[in-house]
């Protein structure tokens, strides 16, 4: 697991996430040319001209202010040119978010302007306008961490996972007990867990399956190019480990 040193802003490699206190970022990606990659981290001048560098730097600043020496950001802490490393990272993602000391959620882009009074709750409407709540990958990023702080596009804090729990439950449909403790996730039936992802989107077809691996406790190889077959493989893997018939509703 690669982590960013929050003082030097350089990458350091760790054999495992346990025992290393770190902060983690949850966000929505910009364009491919905007994000800082693993390779960019070795080129100080190049990385700093990319738009995505600002959120990496801010994440490290927030973590450092909390006394955390390390931070993890998916854009630059995974060598995506290595299929083996990418596969390991995606299969480990849920545990990496779960093991973090705190997750900073950067709500940087909106899907639409807030539809005021749609839900009868102004904060629900405000939060629901952000793309973060429609993305597939951010589902596990909301469920896994125990401690989360939510920021708007100007890095103004909106609240914590605890203070926003009821709002988050209404927006996402996720049971409040799960938002309170990830340990309760296994008590939720398979069909209900799938329903949380029903309206979420991913850029690649396969990712709608891969982003759910941790939610179902599944580890499986990634085969980009397999298309919708990835979802079928996920169902098959789940079926091998459960008798929960709600699986077949999906």
N, C-alpha and C positions, 0 to 999 in steps of 0.2 A: 504494500500500500504506500503510494507516494503522498507525502504531506508537505504543505508549504510552511516553512519556518516564518512565523509572523514578525520576526525582527529583521531577518536578512532577505525575506521574500524569495528565497531559493527553495528548490525541491529537495526533500530528503526521503530515503526509502526505509520503510519499516516492514518487518516480516509479518506483523499482525497488528490489528487495530487495538486489541485489548491492552490496557495498561499505559496507553499514550493519550493523555487528555487533549482533545482537539475540538474545534468548532467546525461546522459544516454549512455550506451554502445550498439553499434551494432556490431556484430561479427558473425563468424561461429563457431559452437561447435566442440570441439575435441571429443575424445572418452569419454564414460560415466564415466570411472574411472579417467579421467583427470580433469573434471570440478568440481568446488567447489559447493556443494549443500547448500540448506537452513539449513539442519541439521549440515553440516560441519562448519558453521559460529560460532557455540558455542564451537568448538574444535580448539583452536588456533594452536596447534602443528600439527594436522592432516591437516587442511586447507592449511597450508603453504608449505606442501610437494607436493601438487597437482600442476600439470602444469598450470592449469587455474587460480591459485591464482595470478600469475604475472600480468595478464591483469586486474584483479580486483583492485589490488594495484596501477597499473599505472593509471587506470581510476580515482581512488580517488585522486591520486597525481595531475593529470591534473586539476580535478575539484577544488581541494583545492587551487591550484595556481591561479585559476580564481576567488577565493573568494566564491566558492560554498561549503556549509557545507554538502551537501548530493549528493549521486550518486545512480543510479539504474542499476543493472546488472541482466539479466534474469536467469542466472544459479543459483544464490544464493538468489534472492529476492522474489522467489515464492516457497511456500511449496507445492511441487508437490505430496506429499503423501496425500494431501487433495484435493479430486475431486472438492469440492465447491470452494476452493481458486484458483485452476488451471483454472476452468471455468470462474470465475470472472476476473482473470488476462488476459486470452486470449481475452475475450470480451472487456476489458479495454485497451488492448495493444496500439491500435492506438492513443487513447487520451493521454496515458502516454508519448508516443514519441512526440506527438504534443505539450504537455504542458512543455516539458523539456526546459531548458535554452539553452542547447547545446547537440548535439549528437556526440560522438566520434566514428568514424567508424574504426575498427581495421581490416585491410585486411591482415590476418595472414597466409592464405593458398591459394595456387594456384591450379586451376584445370588443368592447363597446363603451359608450359613455354610461354612467350609472343610470339605470331605469328607476328613478325615484318613485317610491310608493308602490312598486310592483309587488313587493313582499310584505309591505306594511312595516318594514323595519329599515331605517335609513342605513345602518351599518351593514346589514345583510346585502342591501343593494349596492353599496360602495364596494364591498369585498368581491361580490359575485361578478363585477364588471371586469376583473382582472383575468387575463389569459391563464394565469397560474392554476386557476380552479377548473380549467377545461383540459389540461394536459394529462396524458397518461402517466408519465413518469412521476409527477408530483403527488400522485395518490399515495404511494408507499412513503414518500418523503414527508407527508403529513401524518401518517399513522405511526411510523417507526420511532421518531425521536420522543424523548420524555419532555424535553424543554425546548421551546421554540419562541422566537421573537419575530413579529411581522412588521415589515417596513414598507412604506409606499415608495413611489419612484424617486422621491427626494430624500430618501433614507430617514424619513420621520417615522417614529415608531407608532404603530397602530394598536398594538397590544401583544399579549402572549398567548400561547396555546391554551393556557389555563383560563385567562380572562376572556378569551374569545370562543371558548369551547362550544357554547350553545349556538352561536352564530355559525361556526364551522360545521356543526352537525346539521343545521337546517340547510345550509348551502350545498353540502356534499352528500347528505343522506347517510353518512357514517354514524354508527351508534355512538352515543356520548361515552359509554363505558369503554369503548375502544380508544377514543380520543383521550380518555383519562389514563388508561393503562394499556400498552401494547400487549401485555400478558393475556388480556381477555380476547385477543383476536381469534385464537383457536376455538373459542366457544361459539363463534358466529358461523352459521351454516355456509356452505360453499356458494349456493345461489345468491345469498345476500352479499357476499364479498364480491362476486362478479357484478352485481347490480351497481356497485359503487363506481365501476369503470365504464358502465354502459354508454355514457354520453361524453366520455373523454376521448381525446384524439392524440395520435402520434404521427410524426412525419413519415415513418416507414411502417408498412403493413405489419411486419413481424414484431415490431416493438409493442403493439397492444397486448401481445402475449408475454414478451420478455419483461415488460415493466411490472408484471403481476407475479413473477416467480417468488419473490420474498413474501408476498401476501399469502401465498399458499404453501410456503415452506418447500418449494420445489427447486431442484438444481438440475439443469439440462443444458446440453450443448446449444450454441447459437449457430443458426444456419441462415445467414442473410441471403436472400434470393428465394427462399422457400415460400414467401408470401403467406397466405392465410393458413397454410399447412402448420405454421408455428402455433396457432391457436388450438388446432386439433391435437398436436403433440402435447401441449400443456394440459388439455383435458384428459388425455390418455395417462399422463404422469400422475395427475390428481386421482384418477380412478384407481390407480394401483395402490393408493395409500388410504383410501376412504370408501365407506359404504354409503356416503351421503348422496341420496338420489336427487337432491336439488341441483347437483352438477349438470344433469341432463336437461335442465331448463334453458341452458345456454349452448 
